[in-house]
Amino acid sequence: MNKERLIPLIVATALFMENMDSTVIATSLPAIAADIGTSPLTLKLAITSYLLSLAVFIPASGWTADRFGPRIVFAGAVGVFMLGSIGCALSSSVTDFVFARIVQGLGGAMMTPVGRLVLLRSVDKSALVNAMAWVTIPALIGPVIGPPLGGFITTYFSWHWIFLINIPIGLLGIFMALKYIDPIKSVDPERFDLYGLVLAGVGLAGIAFGLSVAGLNLLPWTVIAALVGIGSVSMALYVIHARRTGSPVLDFALLRLPTLRAAIIGGFMFRLGIGAMPFLLPLLMQVGFGLTPFQSGLVTFASAVGAMGMKTLAARIIRTFGFRNMMTVNAVVSAFFLAACALFTVTTPLLLIMIILVVGGFFRSLQFTAINTVAYADVEAAQMSRATTLVSVNQQLAVSAGVAVGAFSVETTLALHHQTELSADVFAPAFVVVSLISAASAWFFWQMPQDAGHEISGRKAIEISSRKEAAKSAASAALKVATEDTQDARDQRLG
């Protein structure tokens, strides 16, 4: 098997674990909350803490891979993720569970960005769309089997076992990494920006965590305001620091590239809306509609089925319409199907719900593939490590913010309706809010150049071919006219 397929499959092992883990937890959240004596909304701290751990430690991933080699870093990160999974299975309180999720986040912060960096350095840009599809197809198996498998285990066995599934998968990933990834280190790794990492970590953690707990009544508003304020000040200090250092952990200068800027800003808004879905939908199915975790999993996995169906068509669709046109329209289409979830009621046929989720999953996955690919369209090889770090932090913060916005919307609706218990009708406004945020991302994608990403999508080759055909047709027409004129002149002379 050539590297354009083998490397993506190795990276997909890590994505498989992460994606299955997140969907399993979302499906089993009510059962876990009941067992350890807390509420599902409070236990969302376990999801948020994992995402925050990713955001804090991802900035160190690029330098770590350059310094110690991607093979060792990737294999070690998978091992740390496995340890966190074991910790989750042994947890008996919210504190234990949150701490174990932070350990998982430390592993995830290294294995996915480093894997993506290996992919970008190993595959030619002209084959990047297909390589991204090879990465994503196996990784999407996690969301497909995660909800029904997690629901089945939670309903008929115990939720503790859902985390132990990662152990054999992780061992396979470590074996493949040590066997097939080349042990290459950077000849001259950049100086590590420890001061910048501390500033960025405090900033990201303070802002995201403060916003996450704002709607849960877990902390006084003064503490929440202090968290957001300290985070904002820390990020402002980091921006000043980044301008003065030659190797910042988060290189915002890369945002001068229009394709990367659209992928960061537009991608953040799109992922924020979509990131709330894995949190809101299982709660709606279980708490609102009264389904078991297994039944809920069978319904929600439909979204991943639609996503898998899209991957074989992604390259062809992007090549036909181009990144800018496709991403602008598709952002609105994807948001429409997200908003449709607000119309789900107890009487809505489950088949209709699954059809909407399958079709919506198709368009959402197409958008993710395009965002993940076009981000690196104009990035030079020497800047690739910084670009992957910036993109990875942005992705995780967007998902964290999506969960926070979704939970805050639900809490606000409860307060406005003077309710204390969750019911199906309190979820509709949350779906509308996050869908509007996702739809707004279309404006940023439209700001990209008309020819954005043409070289990696194959669109440039089509345009060159079209221009050649047009030139050939024009030349033929000119030749025909010239021939006819010559013939007319000859006829006149003979006459």
Summary of the structure (lengths in Angstrom):
residues: 495
radius of gyration: 25.0
end to end distance: 73.4
largest distance: 106.7
contacts: 1853
relative contact order: 0.13
helix: 82%
strand: 0%
